[in-house]
């Protein structure tokens, strides 16, 4: 485990404390969850960008019906 120190303004801390309390979390739990949520979002964005770049190389699409057939759902 690695310890990280972050400095916030008093206003930002009070705002985070309020949101944390609404969710039944401590300030530390709230900040940790916010950072982990952001990491997950950033990974999703990176993956979407990569998928879009791949699509641009070969922009072929299929209909919902074709996809259902390919997946054996029809």
PLY file of the C-alpha trace (Angstrom):
ply
format ascii 1.0
element vertex 74
property float x
property float y
property float z
element edge 73
property int vertex1
property int vertex2
end_header
0.00 0.00 0.00
1.23 3.51 -0.81
0.23 6.61 1.10
-0.58 9.73 -0.94
-1.01 13.23 0.45
-3.36 15.64 -1.29
-4.08 19.24 -0.33
-7.52 20.81 -0.83
-8.97 24.20 0.01
-11.14 24.37 3.12
-14.15 24.98 0.91
-13.51 21.86 -1.14
-13.08 19.77 2.02
-16.35 21.05 3.45
-18.14 20.28 0.19
-16.68 16.76 0.10
-17.59 16.20 3.74
-21.18 17.13 2.95
-21.39 14.71 0.02
-19.65 12.01 2.04
-22.14 12.42 4.89
-25.05 12.15 2.45
-23.66 8.80 1.32
-22.84 7.59 4.82
-19.11 7.65 4.12
-16.13 9.16 5.86
-14.23 11.87 4.02
-11.42 9.40 3.31
-13.82 6.77 1.94
-15.49 9.40 -0.23
-12.20 10.65 -1.69
-10.93 7.10 -2.32
-14.17 6.16 -4.07
-14.12 9.34 -6.15
-10.60 8.63 -7.35
-11.37 4.98 -8.14
-14.55 6.02 -10.01
-12.52 8.49 -12.06
-9.92 5.83 -12.89
-12.70 3.52 -14.08
-14.19 6.31 -16.21
-10.78 7.10 -17.71
-10.25 3.42 -18.58
-13.69 3.29 -20.23
-12.90 6.42 -22.25
-9.55 4.98 -23.34
-11.22 1.73 -24.37
-13.97 3.57 -26.26
-11.43 5.72 -28.07
-9.49 2.59 -29.09
-12.66 0.87 -30.29
-13.68 3.93 -32.29
-10.22 4.16 -33.87
-10.52 0.49 -34.85
-13.98 1.12 -36.30
-12.63 4.03 -38.37
-10.16 1.63 -40.00
-13.06 -0.51 -41.23
-16.39 1.33 -40.79
-18.68 -1.59 -41.50
-21.84 -1.97 -39.45
-24.58 -4.58 -39.20
-28.24 -4.32 -38.22
-29.67 -5.48 -34.90
-31.31 -8.36 -36.73
-27.98 -9.48 -38.20
-26.33 -9.28 -34.78
-29.11 -11.33 -33.20
-28.69 -13.96 -35.93
-24.90 -14.06 -35.39
-25.43 -14.54 -31.66
-28.07 -17.21 -32.19
-30.80 -15.13 -30.60
-33.26 -15.58 -33.47
0 1
1 2
2 3
3 4
4 5
5 6
6 7
7 8
8 9
9 10
10 11
11 12
12 13
13 14
14 15
15 16
16 17
17 18
18 19
19 20
20 21
21 22
22 23
23 24
24 25
25 26
26 27
27 28
28 29
29 30
30 31
31 32
32 33
33 34
34 35
35 36
36 37
37 38
38 39
39 40
40 41
41 42
42 43
43 44
44 45
45 46
46 47
47 48
48 49
49 50
50 51
51 52
52 53
53 54
54 55
55 56
56 57
57 58
58 59
59 60
60 61
61 62
62 63
63 64
64 65
65 66
66 67
67 68
68 69
69 70
70 71
71 72
72 73
